[in-house]
Amino acid sequence: MSSTLKGITLKGSAELVAEFFSFGINSILYQRGIYPPETFTRVTQYDMSLYLTVDPNLKTYLNDVVTQLKGWLFDCTVQKLVLVITCLETNEVLERWQFDIECDKTITGSSGTREKSIKAIQEEIRSVIRQITATVTFLPLLETACSFDLLIYTDKDQVVPEKWEESGPKMIADSEEVRLRTFTTTIHKVSSMVAYKRTDCI
Amino acid sequence: MAQFVFENDMHSLLKLDMPITNAPMARWQRKSASANTSALSPSKSMNRSLGKSKTPNKTPGKNGKLQCTPSKVGGDRYIPSRSNKQMDVASFLLSKDNEPVDPNASTEMQKAWSVNLNGYDVEEAKILHLGGKPLNAPEGYQNNLRVLYSQVTTPVSMKKSRYISTVPDRILDAPDLRNDFYLNLLDWSSQNLLAVALHNSVYLWDASQGDITLLMKMEQEQDYICSVSWVKEGNYLAIGTSDGKVQLWDVEKQKRLRSMASHTARVCSLSWNNHILSSGSRSGHIHHHDVRVPDHHIFTLTGHSQEVCGLKWSPDGKYLASGGNDNLVYVWPGLTEGGNQGAINCFTSHQGAVKALAWCPWQPNILASGGGTSDRHIRIWNTHTGTCTNSLDTQSQISSLVFAPNYKELVSGHGFACDGLVIWKYPSMTKVAEFLGHEGRVLNLTLSPDCSTVASVAADETVRLWKCFELDPLTKKAKEKMAKSTNSIIHQGIR
């Protein structure tokens, strides 16, 4: 990457954050075993090996979402991205990965830049993804077949694009929450959190 | 010089007599500091100690103020003093309700509720998601993390749970024992009496005291005992004889209660179900005897064409399993008024005589059966579905099977070629232990009432007691506690 670049622009920041979500969502889907591991391929990114899906349907779906998200990140109109894991049979929400996005709205267009090296940002992103991988050790096993959904919280006045729909928040009734690390590009700040259904201790 | 500076630092640290910078204040320092502040205002501290003294020497009350009011008023009557009642505030509070509510406050409230309930503010955000069907994982895919999660518990079969001695706990002589595969000559009562039939007499061995009593002896020299069986309560012993009779003995009085004749051939298997005694004969018939009524023979089950050498009622009394020399295993229904009395199941898989039968005490409708020399298989049946859930070649004749509930294991007694006992883990059927102490084929097995010991009688004219299911004292205690607390019928149903 071009670490020689002095500052970071809004466009670059949106690009970086969107890229993070693409890898982050893939990591969650792989680590939580939502899809069979043989439908993932290993790639090296952020100096670590990550898994990306090769399932064509899933790929296009994620691409669509991330592309749209990139636009919104550039407009600074996105507030949250939530990955909801639901049980296929009962439609019950079992896990909720929430990424709060704080946008610095003072910066506009491609004019303004901020000082932060891409290396430092990637270091932060790496630690978030590492934490996602590590959550397997404490999250309860998803015993039933599960599906996932991506919710994006946008500003109220956002025009709903084609094929997109409004949705409920899909909260978990009785949940345990674990905060994960935060990373910032100085323009976008992403703090992550996972909430999961509390299981009674026996 | 830098290294010297470092060295000096290290020295001063190790000496420990220097004041440590950045460290929290020592306790004595804190104490002296607080003492200093209190010394500055002695009167204040005095007052406080009085006000907050733990044992008030005045009459009890909530605080000092209340206590001093009576003295001021000077009487025991309640006289309200209006001066210190905030009448204005009260009137304001009462009339406030009628005033219009502040609209700003309500939206604030709504906002707070919304954030609390939904995790976001409805007014300021909207949630979008890409429409269309959810992308499901392929059909039949199971989360492979299950392996990772389930690895926490080590597999039971791998764990060597206890030490099992391979020598018998005790050896009793059993002279004149009939070496006949088809007979059932051993039974252990719930009152800890072990009944052994030796040729034409029945001996009782008291397992707690070690006394031996001769209960009975056949009158005719050529007759012999073919089977013994204790009633569940342990006070009566049923004895099947070679002349086709079933005798009922009261053990305490050592008296014969009745002799029931209905069979035409020797009675080589017996099993109790409350007041019903079922007997299997060489003729292939199984008779149900109601021991309470004079006309004891109430039903005949016909199915076997040869000697019925295995007969067991299920623990719940709903099914009777019978095994015969015709290599068949039948499962019969329990006695019901006017019910259908045909066999529920007939298992034909065994290739040899089926003498060994055992019902699983902790899993209803699971039956284990073992075949003779030409079969050598233990088969586990689900009597509800009529399917064989497991079968295992033991390489030797199976004469007896007993489930041991303490460790959920199955014990088998063997004749040719192994002449011993084998403990199997149930349901995995992995071999846990093998006892090869007997010098002749094992004829019968029975479990002690506390389920800790298994007794075997063999053709070498000995009865051997194997203490192989003794519970760990701690688990035993826990189990007793459990039994005490779960005495209600509801809990028993769940078990």
Interface residues (C-beta under 8 A of the other chain):
Chain A: R32 G33 I34 Y35 P36 P37 D55 N57 L58 Y61 D64 V65 Q68 Q79 K80 V82 T86 L88 Q98 V136 L141 L142 E143 A145 C146 S147 F148 D149 L150 L151 I152 Y153 T154 D155 K156 Q158 V160 K163 W164 E165 E166 S167 G168 P169 M171
Chain B: N118 G119 Y120 E123 E124 A125 K126 I127 L128 H129 L130 G131 G132 P134 L135 N136 A137 P138 Y141 Q142 N143 N144 L145 R146 L148 Y149
